[in-house]
Amino acid sequence: MEAIAAPINKTSDIEPAIAELARDQNGGLVLMPDTFLLVHRADVTSLAARYALPAVYPYSDYTKVGGLVSYGYDLLDNYRRAAIYADRILRGTKPSELPVQLPVKVQLTINLSTAKALGLSVPQPLRATADEVIE
């Protein structure tokens, strides 16, 4: 399987990129965190479904609109932690005195109806470890 090297930064790039990946009999799609693609998640997930392309997404927002599986850090948890940092800075802590933090909470979300539409079965142990299973 080959990766698409060209960036996708306009809506007209989305379908040709997904169609190209779908040409590979064993093709799949792994999306990296990207603001543009997050905004256009409904287009991405519907095209992946149309081309019967299994896909793994970085945020649960994708699986909620029809994506197959998402695994990535919890955006809301990061926003909450950023607010704590902002509060500490506003109260006088120098930013240089605050430790660098990495995402600590990750989420696995599985959309079973999408799996069924793609003809895939999701093993029970994977379902059991998921943070959210969409029926």
C-alpha positions, 0 to 999 in steps of 0.5 A: 500500500502506498501513502499519498504524499500530496497534501489535501488542502481543498475539498476537490482533493478529497475524493481523488485521494480516497478513490486512489487509495480504494484502487488497492485491493487491500487499501485502507485509510489512516488519517492524521490529525488535521484541522482541514480534514476535521472540518470536512469529516462528513465528506471524508467518512461518506467518501470512504464508505462509498468507496468501501475503504476501511479507515482509522481516524484520529478523533471520535468526531469522525466515527460519530458521522459514520467513520469506522474506527477512531483512535487518538487523544481526547480533545476535550481533555486537552482543552480542559488542561489548557484552561488550567494552564491559562488560569495559572498564567493569569494568576501570575505563574510564568509560562517558562515555569510550567512543565510541557504536557503531552496528551494523556487520555486516548479514546478508541471508538468503533462504529459497528454499523459502518463495520457491518456496511463494509462487511467487517466483523469487529472482534469482541475483545476489541469491542470490550476495550473500546471507550465507545461503541456506536451501534 
